[in-house]
Amino acid sequence: MNAFLDPIGPLPRAVYWRRRAIILGLIVLLVGGVWTLFSAFTATPAPTPSAEATPGAVAACDPADITLSAITDQDAYAEGEFPQFSMNITNTGDVTCTLEVGSDKQRYTVTSGSDSIWDSTVCQTGAEPFVQELTAGQTVTPTAVEWGRARSDNCDSGTPAVGGGASYQLTVFVGEIESAETKQFMLY
């Protein structure tokens, strides 16, 4: 150890001390470089923005900007004819937006006076989700749903058909959004 502190050799002492300082500096740089690389690979990555926060992503529609209109394929149905129901879904807002409009969100109800006759969701099977992009002012019309003219209070009982010259009202829903007006039709 004495040779380390008191270098002996043909060159002046300062040369040996400079060499030691250079080697010590290189060791410090090497350790610092390894530490930096290690820190870069083990650092927690920055969170990626969600689809909702991504610039240019289309936001969900404001329910206040959606208008629903109930549609029947006829105004009156003879005995044995089954009504076909649908709806117009209109984006009355100023921007493009998305709305869940699948059969899992659509609902059709038929009433006669205060009597609830039929609700499409009571006995529904195989409902499918679907998200629709609606440009400002755009109207879409989903595939029609057929009503077999039976009450929905008992899905499997074969409840007798309704009709007999009575007036009925169709109301449509998409999620919590309800048509402002009903569509009247007759069953004979």
C-alpha positions as CSV (number, residue, x, y, z in Angstrom):
1,M,0.0,0.0,0.0
2,N,2.9,2.3,0.6
3,A,3.7,2.0,-3.2
4,F,0.3,3.3,-4.0
5,L,0.7,6.4,-1.8
6,D,4.3,7.0,-2.7
7,P,4.7,6.0,-6.3
8,I,8.2,4.8,-7.3
9,G,9.3,4.7,-10.9
10,P,11.4,6.4,-13.6
11,L,8.8,9.1,-14.2
12,P,8.0,12.1,-12.0
13,R,5.5,11.6,-9.1
14,A,2.9,13.9,-10.8
15,V,2.6,11.6,-13.8
16,Y,1.6,8.6,-11.6
17,W,-1.0,10.8,-9.7
18,R,-2.5,12.1,-13.0
19,R,-2.9,8.5,-14.3
20,R,-4.6,7.5,-11.0
21,A,-7.0,10.5,-11.3
22,I,-7.8,9.7,-14.9
23,I,-8.6,6.0,-14.0
24,L,-10.7,7.1,-11.0
25,G,-12.6,9.6,-13.2
26,L,-13.3,6.8,-15.8
27,I,-14.6,4.5,-13.1
28,V,-17.0,7.3,-11.8
29,L,-18.2,7.9,-15.4
30,L,-18.7,4.1,-16.0
31,V,-20.7,3.7,-12.8
32,G,-22.8,6.8,-13.5
33,G,-23.5,5.5,-17.1
34,V,-24.5,2.1,-15.8
35,W,-26.8,3.7,-13.2
36,T,-28.4,5.9,-15.8
37,L,-29.1,3.0,-18.1
38,F,-30.5,0.9,-15.2
39,S,-32.8,3.8,-14.1
40,A,-34.1,4.3,-17.6
41,F,-35.1,0.6,-18.0
42,T,-36.7,0.3,-14.6
43,A,-38.5,3.6,-14.4
44,T,-42.3,3.5,-14.4
45,P,-43.6,4.5,-17.9
46,A,-45.7,7.6,-18.2
47,P,-49.4,6.7,-18.3
48,T,-50.8,6.6,-21.8
49,P,-53.8,8.8,-22.4
50,S,-57.2,7.0,-22.5
51,A,-59.4,7.1,-25.7
52,E,-61.6,9.7,-24.0
53,A,-58.7,12.1,-23.5
54,T,-57.0,11.6,-26.9
55,P,-57.2,14.7,-29.1
56,G,-59.5,14.0,-32.0
57,A,-61.5,11.3,-30.2
58,V,-65.2,11.5,-30.6
59,A,-67.0,12.1,-27.3
60,A,-70.3,10.5,-26.1
61,C,-73.4,12.4,-27.2
62,D,-75.1,14.7,-24.7
63,P,-78.6,13.2,-24.2
64,A,-80.0,16.7,-24.5
65,D,-78.8,16.7,-28.1
66,I,-80.5,13.5,-29.1
67,T,-84.1,13.4,-30.4
68,L,-86.1,10.1,-30.8
69,S,-89.2,9.7,-33.0
70,A,-91.3,6.5,-32.8
71,I,-92.1,4.9,-36.2
72,T,-94.8,2.3,-37.2
73,D,-94.8,0.7,-40.6
74,Q,-98.6,1.4,-40.8
75,D,-101.2,3.5,-39.0
76,A,-103.7,0.7,-38.7
77,Y,-103.4,-3.1,-38.7
78,A,-106.0,-5.7,-39.7
79,E,-106.5,-8.8,-37.6
80,G,-103.5,-11.0,-38.0
81,E,-101.1,-8.3,-39.1
82,F,-98.1,-7.7,-36.8
83,P,-96.8,-4.1,-36.4
84,Q,-93.2,-3.3,-37.2
85,F,-91.7,-0.7,-34.9
86,S,-88.6,1.4,-35.3
87,M,-87.3,4.9,-34.4
88,N,-85.4,7.8,-35.8
89,I,-82.4,8.8,-33.7
90,T,-81.3,12.3,-34.5
91,N,-78.2,14.2,-33.3
92,T,-79.5,17.8,-32.9
93,G,-76.2,19.0,-31.6
94,D,-73.4,20.9,-33.4
95,V,-70.7,18.2,-33.1
96,T,-70.1,14.6,-34.0
97,C,-70.7,12.3,-31.1
98,T,-71.2,8.6,-30.2
99,L,-74.3,7.0,-28.8
100,E,-75.0,3.4,-27.6
101,V,-77.9,2.4,-29.8
102,G,-77.7,-1.4,-29.8
103,S,-80.7,-3.6,-29.2
104,D,-79.5,-3.8,-25.6
105,K,-80.3,0.0,-25.2
106,Q,-83.4,0.2,-27.4
107,R,-86.8,-0.1,-25.8
108,Y,-90.3,0.0,-27.3
109,T,-93.4,0.3,-25.2
110,V,-97.1,0.0,-26.2
111,T,-99.9,1.5,-24.1
112,S,-103.6,2.0,-24.5
113,G,-104.8,4.8,-22.2
114,S,-103.2,4.1,-18.8
115,D,-102.9,0.3,-19.6
116,S,-99.3,-0.9,-20.2
117,I,-99.7,-3.5,-23.0
118,W,-96.2,-4.4,-24.1
119,D,-92.5,-3.6,-23.3
120,S,-89.9,-5.0,-25.7
121,T,-87.4,-5.5,-22.9
122,V,-89.6,-7.8,-20.7
123,C,-89.1,-11.0,-22.7
124,Q,-86.1,-9.9,-24.8
125,T,-83.3,-12.4,-25.6
126,G,-80.1,-11.9,-27.6
127,A,-79.8,-8.2,-27.1
128,E,-76.6,-6.8,-28.8
129,P,-74.6,-3.7,-28.0
130,F,-73.7,-1.2,-30.7
131,V,-72.1,2.2,-30.7
132,Q,-73.1,4.6,-33.4
133,E,-71.2,7.7,-34.5
134,L,-73.6,10.5,-35.3
135,T,-72.5,13.6,-37.2
136,A,-74.2,16.9,-36.3
137,G,-77.8,16.8,-37.7
138,Q,-77.6,13.1,-38.7
139,T,-80.6,10.7,-38.3
140,V,-80.2,6.9,-38.1
141,T,-83.0,4.3,-38.1
142,P,-82.3,1.0,-36.5
143,T,-83.7,-2.3,-37.8
144,A,-87.5,-2.7,-37.2
145,V,-88.8,-4.8,-34.3
146,E,-91.9,-6.9,-34.8
147,W,-94.6,-7.0,-32.2
148,G,-96.7,-10.2,-32.1
149,R,-99.7,-8.3,-30.6
150,A,-99.5,-10.1,-27.3
151,R,-99.2,-8.6,-23.8
152,S,-95.7,-8.8,-22.3
153,D,-96.9,-9.5,-18.7
154,N,-96.3,-13.2,-19.2
155,C,-93.7,-14.2,-21.8
156,D,-94.5,-17.9,-22.1
157,S,-98.2,-18.1,-21.5
158,G,-99.4,-17.3,-25.0
159,T,-101.4,-14.3,-23.7
160,P,-104.3,-13.6,-26.1
161,A,-103.6,-11.0,-28.8
162,V,-104.9,-7.5,-28.4
163,G,-106.9,-5.6,-31.0
164,G,-110.6,-5.1,-31.5
165,G,-110.5,-1.6,-33.0
166,A,-108.6,-0.1,-30.1
167,S,-106.1,2.8,-30.3
168,Y,-102.5,2.2,-29.1
169,Q,-99.5,4.5,-28.4
170,L,-95.9,3.6,-29.2
171,T,-93.1,5.2,-27.1
172,V,-89.4,4.6,-27.9
173,F,-86.3,4.8,-25.7
174,V,-82.5,4.6,-26.2
175,G,-81.1,4.1,-22.7
176,E,-82.6,6.8,-20.6
177,I,-83.6,9.0,-23.6
178,E,-87.3,8.9,-24.3
179,S,-89.2,10.1,-27.4
180,A,-90.9,13.4,-26.7
181,E,-94.1,12.2,-28.5
182,T,-95.8,8.9,-28.9
183,K,-96.9,7.4,-32.3
184,Q,-100.6,6.4,-32.4
185,F,-101.8,3.3,-34.3
186,M,-104.9,1.2,-34.5
187,L,-105.3,-2.6,-34.1
188,Y,-108.4,-4.4,-35.6
